[in-house]
Amino acid sequence: MNEISKCPKCGGEYVYFDGSLYVCPDCTYEFEEAATSTANNVEVPKDSNGAELLDGDAVTVIKDLKVKGSSMVIKRGTKVKSIRLTENPEEVDCKIDGSSIVLKTCFLKK
């Protein structure tokens, strides 16, 4: 017997299959099994070329970036060492010239 996973909306344990959809009696949310598998998948951060990024990777900036609230500009080709992943898969935390900065992954390459 297949074990039915928890409700992706409220996390309820009493989910049942009604013939075509899974139903949560706690929040009345209806979903397909594919929805539960995608809800459990964690999105992996990727650089501009589609390469997977990991904590501690070294990356290169591919475009001149103006830093908001500062006159600082991060030049294209700047190498950034030891990036740290954030909760948002589209952003990484790093240090450039002693300043802690969050960069979008679409402007980085491995």
C-alpha positions in Angstrom: 0.0 0.0 0.0 1.3 3.5 -0.9 1.7 5.7 2.1 0.0 9.0 1.5 2.2 12.0 2.3 1.1 15.0 4.4 -0.9 17.9 3.0 1.4 20.4 1.2 -0.7 23.3 2.3 -1.2 22.8 6.1 0.9 19.7 6.8 -2.2 17.7 8.0 -1.7 13.9 8.4 -5.2 12.7 7.6 -5.0 13.0 3.8 -7.1 10.6 1.8 -7.5 9.6 -1.8 -11.1 10.1 -3.2 -10.5 8.4 -6.6 -9.0 11.3 -8.6 -7.5 13.7 -6.1 -6.0 13.7 -2.6 -8.0 15.6 -0.1 -7.0 17.1 3.3 -10.0 17.1 5.7 -8.3 19.7 7.9 -8.0 22.5 5.3 -10.2 21.1 2.5 -7.2 21.4 0.1 -7.3 19.1 -2.9 -4.2 18.1 -4.8 -2.6 15.5 -7.1 0.3 13.3 -5.9 2.7 15.1 -8.2 2.0 18.3 -6.1 3.4 16.6 -3.0 6.5 15.4 -4.7 7.3 18.9 -6.0 6.5 20.5 -2.7 9.2 18.2 -1.0 11.8 19.1 -3.6 14.2 21.8 -2.7 15.2 24.2 -5.5 18.9 24.1 -6.1 20.8 27.4 -6.7 22.3 27.7 -10.2 24.6 30.2 -11.8 23.9 32.0 -15.1 25.1 28.9 -17.1 23.0 26.4 -15.2 25.8 25.0 -13.0 24.8 24.0 -9.5 26.2 26.3 -6.8 27.4 25.0 -3.4 28.6 26.6 -0.1 32.2 27.6 -0.4 32.3 27.8 -4.2 34.3 30.5 -6.0 32.4 32.4 -8.7 33.0 35.3 -11.1 30.7 38.3 -11.7 29.6 38.5 -15.3 28.3 42.0 -15.4 29.1 45.4 -13.8 26.8 45.7 -10.8 26.0 48.9 -8.9 25.5 48.4 -5.2 22.3 50.0 -3.9 22.9 52.6 -1.2 26.5 53.0 -2.1 28.7 54.5 -4.8 30.5 51.1 -5.0 30.5 49.2 -8.4 31.3 45.5 -8.6 33.2 45.2 -11.9 32.7 42.4 -14.4 35.3 39.6 -13.9 35.5 40.1 -10.1 36.3 36.8 -8.4 34.3 36.0 -5.3 35.5 33.2 -3.0 33.6 31.3 -0.4 30.0 32.1 -1.3 27.3 31.1 1.2 23.9 29.9 0.1 20.8 31.7 1.4 17.2 30.5 1.9 16.4 32.1 -1.5 17.9 29.9 -4.3 18.3 33.0 -6.5 20.7 34.7 -4.0 24.0 34.1 -2.4 25.8 35.8 0.4 29.5 36.8 0.0 32.2 39.3 0.9 33.7 41.7 -1.6 36.4 44.1 -0.4 35.4 43.4 3.2 31.7 44.2 2.7 29.1 41.5 3.1 26.9 41.6 0.0 24.0 39.5 -1.3 24.3 38.8 -5.1 21.8 37.4 -7.5 22.9 34.0 -9.0 21.9 35.2 -12.5 24.9 37.5 -12.5 27.4 34.8 -11.4 29.3 32.0 -13.2 31.3 29.2 -11.6 
